[in-house]
Amino acid sequence: MQNLIEWILDFGASRHFCANKELMINFEDVVDGQCVYMGNLYTVAVNGKGKVLLKFTSERLLSLSSVLFIPFLRTNLVSSTLLDITGIKIVQEDGKVVIMQMGILLGRGIVVGGYLS
């Protein structure tokens, strides 16, 4: 079953992926044949890219740039690695995760099977 509204924090993803084009702004089609290698060893075509505004339960917004549109995904994925590179701190302890930017709480959740829920 697909969930095309919620986002999962993926500790293994190298990029942000969106399966719902309606969530994307500044969308542009990808015409260069760009592909992504998935964790299941499949290669999939990228249909486009754009920006996504994530709204946390804290009501704070986070802008994700260069999000890749891959419509066949079952859910949207946020790369914890890319968040870390941009200065967003992810603290994981005892199965709980806290996401902060410049000392301000963005969101929190529970880690289930390597994903933030």
Protein Blocks (a to p, Z undefined) as FASTA:
>chain_A
ZZfkbccddfkbcbdcdfbfklpghiacdfklpacddfkopacddfbdcddddddfkopa
cddehiacdfkbmbdcddfklmmmnopacddeehiacddeehiafbdcddeehiaZZ
